[in-house]
Amino acid sequence: MRPREITTAGLDGEVVGCMRLQRMGDHACEFGMLAASPKRRGVGLGRELVRFAEQ
């Protein structure tokens, strides 16, 4: 089984988003199950989580 982890995003001391990451090899991973709190949508959480995955 490949290593997996859940990454969370916080804003103002509150968990407001999450994403599942799975390493696919030395230089690749995939992400899925990206979610953001409905009250915090539209502030760029998804964009920042994807940016984190790409790094």
Number of C-alpha atoms within 10 A of each C-alpha: 4 7 10 14 11 13 15 15 17 11 10 6 7 8 12 18 20 20 20 16 18 17 14 12 10 6 6 10 14 13 18 12 10 17 17 21 11 9 8 12 13 10 10 10 21 18 11 12 20 14 10 11 17 11 5
